[in-house]
Amino acid sequence: MGTMLMERGLKPGEPPESFNLTSTSVLEEIARLYLEAGADLVQTNTFGASSLKLSAYALDDRTEEINRNAVQAVKKVVGAQAYVYGSCGPTGRILKPYGDTEPRDVYQSFEQQMKILVRAGVDAICVETMIDLNEAQLAIKAAKTVSVDIPIMATMTFDTTPKGFYTVMGVDIKTAVRGLEDAGADIIGSNCGNGIENMIRIAHEFKKYTQRVLIVQSNAGIPEIKGGAAVYPETPAFMAEKAQELITIGVSIIGGCCGTTPAHICALKNVINTYRH
């Protein structure tokens, strides 16, 4: 989503969710491009739309409008042709005792956002790009409180270290799996931070510790700065070829994160379709 918005005028330092107030036609255009590319799941532009996150831009008093508009824009385009999932990213706060934010405040912020998303008609919620397992668990529990009927996906972002994959907050995959499952996530996995080759390794690790449905959303590689702009090196063809390994491992939901475009999704869908038939 962020990649597409930057191509359509999102300025550095500007919250992507501001488009939900000023340019819903852009959100509709992006949803249409992904639908036409073959996406079965289309996300809302609400990654940073919790009130705690929006408060950094003095937009927390417009939390309801921002989330509702995002869902309505996608649903207007996809109708019954695809599922709409509400994206919920980190609040940007550090929980006590490491930071100054109370867990209760984080929980309430997620709960508020998720109530709006569910009322607006999302088919699923995705708690994504989490690095703090405690925050991820608060978000999952909030989602489960808001609705027991819709699937809750939860993904964490891992870095490569000499000792294996860990989040910035020091959470390894085994610990993440247990924590996400205990909180009640129906679907778990990883997104962002890695190209598809590392994501294959991460998926192998997840599969060791869980029987839950797996989701993987990789970046189009690690960006390189060229001419002052971030350029992602992994082509649609490269990602599609590697995605076959994810299918073999047993990943059920394959998508894209930073740097991926409708062309990447189209290529992935073509590969997935060969396995379906």
C-alpha positions in Angstrom: 0.0 0.0 0.0 2.7 2.5 1.0 4.6 1.9 -2.2 1.5 2.6 -4.3 0.7 5.7 -2.3 4.2 7.1 -2.7 3.9 6.7 -6.4 0.7 8.8 -6.1 2.0 11.7 -4.2 2.5 10.6 -0.6 5.3 12.9 0.8 8.1 11.9 3.2 6.8 12.3 6.8 3.2 12.4 5.7 1.0 9.6 7.2 -0.4 7.3 4.5 -3.8 7.4 6.3 -4.2 11.1 5.4 -5.3 9.8 2.0 -8.4 8.3 3.7 -9.5 11.9 4.4 -8.5 13.6 1.2 -8.2 11.1 -1.7 -10.4 8.0 -1.3 -10.5 7.8 -5.1 -6.8 6.9 -5.0 -7.6 4.1 -2.5 -10.3 2.8 -4.9 -7.8 2.9 -7.8 -5.2 0.9 -5.8 -7.8 -1.7 -4.7 -9.0 -2.0 -8.3 -5.4 -2.6 -9.6 -4.8 -5.4 -7.0 -8.2 -7.0 -7.7 -7.5 -7.0 -11.4 -4.1 -8.6 -10.6 -5.9 -11.5 -9.0 -5.7 -10.7 -5.3 -8.0 -12.8 -3.2 -7.4 -10.6 -0.1 -7.2 -6.8 -0.4 -6.0 -4.7 2.5 -7.3 -1.4 3.9 -5.1 1.7 4.2 -5.3 1.5 8.0 -1.8 0.2 9.0 -1.2 3.3 11.2 -4.8 4.2 11.9 -4.9 3.4 15.7 -5.6 6.5 17.7 -2.2 6.2 19.4 -0.4 6.2 16.1 -2.6 8.9 14.6 -1.9 11.2 17.6 1.6 11.7 16.3 0.0 13.6 13.5 -2.8 15.2 15.5 -5.3 13.1 13.7 -6.5 10.9 16.6 -9.8 12.8 16.7 -10.5 11.5 13.2 -9.8 7.8 13.9 -13.3 6.7 13.1 -13.5 8.6 9.8 -10.1 7.4 8.7 -10.8 3.8 9.3 -14.3 3.8 8.0 -13.4 5.6 4.8 -10.6 3.1 4.2 -12.9 0.1 4.4 -15.6 1.7 2.3 -13.2 2.5 -0.5 -12.0 -1.1 -0.8 -15.4 -2.6 -0.4 -16.8 -0.3 -3.1 -14.4 -1.8 -5.6 -14.1 -5.4 -4.7 -17.7 -6.2 -3.7 -17.9 -10.0 -3.3 -15.0 -10.6 -5.7 -12.3 -10.6 -2.9 -12.0 -10.5 0.9 -11.2 -7.2 2.6 -8.9 -7.3 5.6 -8.3 -4.5 8.0 -4.6 -3.8 8.4 -3.5 -2.9 12.0 0.2 -2.1 12.5 2.2 -1.1 15.6 1.2 2.0 17.6 4.7 3.4 17.5 4.8 3.3 21.3 7.1 1.3 23.6 5.4 -0.5 26.4 6.4 -0.3 30.0 8.8 -1.2 31.5 11.0 -0.4 28.5 9.0 2.6 27.5 6.4 4.9 29.0 3.2 3.5 27.5 0.7 1.5 29.6 -0.4 -1.8 28.0 -4.0 -0.8 28.8 -3.7 2.3 26.5 -2.3 0.2 23.7 -5.1 -2.4 24.1 -7.8 0.3 24.1 -6.3 2.0 21.0 -6.4 -1.3 19.1 -9.9 -2.1 20.4 -11.2 1.2 19.2 -9.7 0.8 15.7 -10.9 -2.8 15.3 -14.5 -2.0 16.4 -14.6 0.6 13.6 -13.1 -1.8 11.0 -15.6 -4.6 12.0 -18.6 -2.2 11.9 -17.4 -1.0 8.5 -17.5 -4.6 7.2 -14.0 -6.1 7.0 -13.8 -9.9 6.5 -10.6 -10.3 8.6 -8.2 -8.4 10.6 -4.4 -8.6 10.1 -2.2 -7.5 13.0 1.1 -7.0 11.1 4.7 -5.9 11.1 4.9 -6.5 14.9 8.3 -6.6 16.6 7.1 -6.6 20.2 5.3 -9.8 21.1 3.5 -8.1 24.0 2.0 -5.5 21.7 1.0 -8.2 19.1 -0.7 -10.1 21.9 -2.6 -7.0 23.0 -3.8 -6.4 19.5 -4.9 -10.0 18.9 -6.8 -10.1 22.2 -8.5 -6.8 21.3 -9.5 -8.2 18.0 -10.9 -11.4 19.6 -12.9 -9.2 22.0 -14.3 -7.1 19.2 -15.4 -10.1 17.1 -15.2 -13.9 17.6 -16.5 -14.5 14.1 -13.9 -13.1 11.7 -10.4 -14.6 11.2 -7.5 -12.8 13.0 -4.1 -12.9 11.2 -0.9 -11.9 13.0 2.5 -11.4 11.5 5.8 -10.4 12.9 8.9 -8.9 11.3 12.3 -10.7 11.8 15.9 -9.7 11.2 18.7 -12.0 10.3 21.2 -12.5 13.1 24.2 -14.9 13.6 21.9 -16.9 16.0 18.9 -17.0 13.6 15.8 -14.9 13.1 14.8 -12.4 15.8 12.7 -9.3 15.9 14.3 -6.0 16.9 12.9 -6.6 20.4 14.6 -10.0 20.6 11.7 -12.3 19.9 12.7 -15.6 18.1 10.3 -17.5 15.9 9.6 -20.3 18.4 8.6 -17.7 21.0 6.6 -15.7 18.5 4.6 -18.8 17.4 3.7 -19.7 21.0 2.8 -16.1 21.9 0.6 -15.5 18.8 -1.2 -18.8 19.2 -1.8 -18.3 23.0 -3.3 -14.8 22.2 -5.7 -16.4 19.8 -4.5 -15.7 16.3 -6.1 -17.9 13.7 -3.4 -17.4 11.1 0.2 -16.5 11.8 3.4 -15.8 9.9 5.7 -13.0 8.9 5.8 -9.9 6.8 8.2 -7.1 5.8 11.9 -6.8 6.5 13.0 -9.6 4.2 13.0 -10.6 0.5 11.4 -13.8 -0.5 14.5 -16.0 0.0 14.8 -15.1 3.7 11.0 -15.5 4.0 11.4 -19.1 2.7 13.8 -19.8 5.6 11.4 -18.1 8.0 8.5 -20.2 6.8 10.5 -23.3 7.4 11.1 -22.3 11.0 7.4 -21.5 11.5 6.4 -24.8 10.1 8.5 -26.6 12.8 6.5 -25.1 15.6 2.9 -24.7 14.4 0.0 -26.3 12.7 -1.8 -23.0 12.2 -2.5 -21.6 8.7 0.6 -19.7 7.6 0.8 -16.3 5.9 3.9 -14.8 4.3 4.2 -11.3 2.8 7.7 -10.6 1.7 9.3 -7.4 0.5 10.5 -7.2 -3.1 14.0 -7.6 -1.7 16.0 -5.1 0.3 15.8 -1.6 -1.3 18.7 0.2 -2.8 18.8 4.0 -3.1 19.2 5.1 -6.7 18.7 8.7 -7.7 17.4 9.5 -4.2 14.6 6.9 -4.5 14.3 3.4 -3.0 14.5 0.7 -5.7 13.4 -2.8 -4.8 15.4 -5.4 -6.7 13.2 -8.5 -6.8 11.1 -8.7 -10.0 7.7 -10.3 -10.2 9.2 -13.3 -12.1 11.8 -13.8 -9.4 9.3 -13.7 -6.6 6.9 -16.0 -8.4 9.6 -18.6 -9.0 10.6 -18.6 -5.4 7.0 -18.6 -4.2 6.8 -22.2 -5.3 9.0 -23.1 -2.3 6.6 -21.4 0.0 3.7 -23.5 -1.4 5.8 -26.6 -1.0 6.5 -25.7 2.7 2.8 -25.4 3.3 2.2 -21.6 3.3 -1.5 -21.0 2.6 -1.5 -17.2 2.1 1.2 -15.6 0.0 1.2 -11.8 -0.5 3.5 -8.9 -0.9 4.8 -6.1 1.4 7.1 -3.2 0.6 8.1 -2.7 -3.0 5.6 -5.2 -4.3 3.2 -4.1 -7.0 0.1 -5.4 -8.8 2.5 -7.0 -11.2 4.1 -9.0 -8.4 0.7 -10.2 -7.2 -0.3 -11.2 -10.7 2.8 -13.3 -11.1 2.3 -14.9 -7.7 -1.3 -15.6 -8.5 -0.3 -17.3 -11.8 2.0 -19.6 -9.9 -0.5 -20.4 -7.2 -3.1 -21.2 -9.8 -0.9 -23.9 -11.3 -0.9 -25.6 -7.9 -4.6 -25.3 -7.5 -5.2 -27.1 -10.8 
